[in-house]
Amino acid sequence: MTGRGYISFLSLAIRISRDHLEAAGHVCILKDASDLESSSEIAKLIEAESLEAALALHLYRGGRLLQGHGIPFGIIFGGTDLNEDVNHGEKKKVMGKVLEEARFAVAFTESMKEMAQTQWPHARGKIYVQSQGIVTGPNSAFNWNTFLHQSGINQSADNLHIFLLVCGLRQVKDPLYLVDAFSEWHREEPNVYMVIVGPEVDPVFTREVGARVKSAAGVRLIREMPQGDLHAALKNCFAVVNSSVSEGMSAAILEAMDLEVPVLARNIPGNAAVVKHEVTGLLFSDPQEFVQLAKRLVSDPALEREIVANGREYVRARHSWQAERCTYQNLIRTLEGSIQD
């Protein structure tokens, strides 16, 4: 089926699956669902590019745009679709109809699959579990001291403990959750900083985050970085932080583990599915507990070494990039069959 066209929606997970599909000889066009306002825009794109199949991230945001176009498609659950959107009656109804039409759906964890099957029993038999495959590639030319200077941190890197919070700037990622508690800690210990890194997903919320961070001691906000630079920054920082209200499966957490960096994550189902407390990372339930655990990590090198070793082993055993490639290439063959029929 070399040369056939695919439309897929932009995200980290889809960016990786695009690599998998192109490796099998398919042609992929990436689009961000938030840039497409209506189903009619999809129809025009399908016609203009002679697209024959589709793969979308997020059952509601991406999936609803693919209904009724006559091309076979698959869905990858995003996290907020199962954790948040399912609680809204109309959205849940739409998502159920999307699953009726989808040829397959991919969940990152068994618990996500069980949640989906409970909500939409008719989808049993078409939901597959495939954890995110992780591959990291730090930019060897990245300069950590330059990064710190650009972040407004003008101290010697040798004496610093930098906590990186990597996320798109939107409400569900809750980047402001730890700001006040971290600022208080920074006033006590001026060598600890939290740097928030991520794209401006929600412009209004981004302005709110910028205003809060500007007046928060020890907290910095920087723009989205190229992936190689981001991986290099992750590798150089002291720890990676996740404070999301809802997650499907955080790539930043898994990338940190692969890069041998400790993780502190908010204790929500999506994070707890990959972070085992005091084994592969640390889980916190409120900002005060975060600070307590962060201080413990700073003062206990043995704990840091153990968490890093366990996290690295977990990712390499459970988040194989090759296994992910095999799964998506096999699933796409079910769409090929639909086209040929």
Buried (B, 14 or more C-beta within 10 A) or exposed (E): BEEBBBBBBBBBBBBBBBBBBEEBEBBBEEBBBEEBEEEEEBBEBBEEEEBBBBBBBBBBBBBBBBBEBEBBBBBBBBBBBBBBBBEEEEBBEBBBBBBEBBBBBBBBBEBBBEBBBEBBEEBEEBBBBBBBBBBBEBBEEBEBEEBBEEBEBEEEEEEBBBBBBBBBBBBBBBBBBBBEBBBBBBEEEEBBBBBBBBEBBBEEBBEBBEEBBEEBEBBBBBEBBEBBBBBBBBBBBBBBBBBBBBBBBBBBBBBBBBBBBBBBBBBBBBBBBBBBBBEBBBBBEEBEBBBBBBBEBBEEEEBBEBBBEBBBEBBEEBBBBEEBBBBBBEBBEBBBEBEEE
